[in-house]
């Protein structure tokens, strides 16, 4: 079908799909897809549209707002929106975009994993594969090909995988790996100090929520879990290699009290500090 929206070229086309119950319960599935040429002055504002949106900017640029956060996307970038919440996008210069509204039982989890709520604009180092799968989905409908929902699911998974594996994150002043390495070095050097989540997030110049997500993605631990693991590992060294008392080791490794140290150590190691010291290796 051809668009009749104001400020959208009349050559712009889109296709609507109604997924089966099998797809809704098991797959990712398209809701609609299209290629639009947005003319200068185009503006869309809606409170919700039950789906998630990929919009690949092929030419020009657009601005928008979602969840109270503003964004700007340029040629070669991808906008990934949670359309279950309010969204606006517009442009004074116009833009061309290939887009896909989709959903699925894991769509929200993938969206949150990709941190779309923090920054919906994604820059890939190489867009070839993303464009290829997005184009395939569009052409299935444009060329009126037989619909194979399992195949469509696979292509949407490929789109998400491209974002997960090759995203060039530019959400902070340093790359996630560098940020994590800096924070880990700080934890090692200041293990006896108060290393709260808020404090560490401030050191990284990130919100506690986003800092936790990035740190866990890189290390497999939340910041708190990493601090505790580091303190326990240091305590294990002191127990085996020094004659410091349990109380001394407790404070040397950053625990607030001997009882909390013993409780945490036993929970993590499976034995008390005394039993660990006496155990033959």
CORHUTA-V707602 format. One record per residue. PSI is psi in whole degrees, -180 to 180 (none if undefined). OMEGA is omega in whole degrees, -180 to 180 (* if undefined). Layout:
BEGIN
psi=<PSI PSI>
omega=<OMEGA OMEGA>
END
This chain:
BEGIN
psi=<150 143 145 14 145 142 23 130 140 -12 -5 135 156 161 135 140 138 109 156 167 -32 -46 -43 -35 -14 -25 171 146 145 150 -47 159 157 178 118 141 107 127 158 135 -7 141 130 133 125 151 -34 156 111 83 178 149 128 129 111 119 112 -21 145 -155 158 159 163 -177 137 134 30 2 132 153 160 133 138 175 131 -4 163 132 126 109 143 101 1 -18 168 145 149 138 149 171 142 -11 -15 161 156 139 141 135 160 119 128 171 -177 163 -22 8 -44 -40 -42 -42 -46 -37 -37 0 35 -29 -26 -43 103 -7 125 135 121 146 -34 119 1 -52 -38 -48 -40 -47 -36 -40 -39 -45 -45 -44 -30 -43 -40 -38 5 43 160 138 120 103 -34 -36 -44 -42 -45 -41 -38 -39 -41 -39 -48 -39 -39 -42 -39 -38 -26 12 133 91 128 34 -14 176 -17 156 153 -43 -45 -43 -46 -43 -41 -43 -40 -43 -39 -43 -44 -39 -16 38 -28 -5 173 112 62 162 -46 -41 -47 -38 -38 -39 -34 -3 39 162 151 -39 -50 -39 -45 -43 -47 -43 -44 -35 -37 -31 -23 -4 149 161 -43 -44 -38 -42 -46 -44 -40 -41 -41 -42 -39 -39 -39 -40 -49 -37 -37 -30 -5 172 14 147 165 -41 -42 -44 -37 -52 -28 -23 7 8 150 -22 161 -37 -42 -36 -49 -40 -46 -43 -46 -37 -40 -35 -28 -9 165 162 -41 -45 -38 -41 -38 -16 137 135 none>
omega=<180 -175 173 178 174 177 171 -179 -178 175 179 -177 179 -175 -177 -180 174 -176 176 177 177 179 -179 -177 -172 -168 156 -177 177 173 168 -178 -180 174 -177 166 -178 -179 177 -179 178 177 176 176 178 -178 178 174 -165 -180 169 -172 164 174 -179 -177 -178 -179 177 -180 177 176 179 178 176 -179 -180 -179 180 178 173 -179 -178 179 179 179 -178 172 -180 -173 168 -175 173 176 -175 179 176 168 -170 178 174 -178 -179 178 173 -179 167 -171 -180 167 -179 177 -179 -173 179 -175 -179 179 178 180 -180 178 180 175 -180 -179 -180 -180 -176 -180 -176 177 177 176 179 -175 -172 -176 178 178 -177 -177 177 179 180 -180 179 -176 176 -178 -179 -178 176 179 176 -178 176 -170 178 179 176 176 -179 -180 178 175 179 176 -180 179 177 180 -179 -171 -175 -180 176 -173 -180 -174 -179 -176 177 179 -177 -178 180 178 -179 179 179 -179 178 178 179 179 -180 -175 -175 -172 -177 -176 178 -177 -179 179 -179 -179 -179 178 177 177 -179 -178 -180 173 179 -179 -178 178 179 -179 -179 -178 -179 178 -177 -173 -173 179 163 178 -180 179 -179 178 -180 180 179 180 179 179 176 179 178 178 -178 -180 -177 -170 -179 179 178 178 178 -179 179 180 178 -177 178 -178 170 177 -174 -180 -180 -179 179 177 -177 180 -179 -179 -179 180 -176 -173 179 177 178 176 179 179 179 180 -176 -177 178 178 *>
END
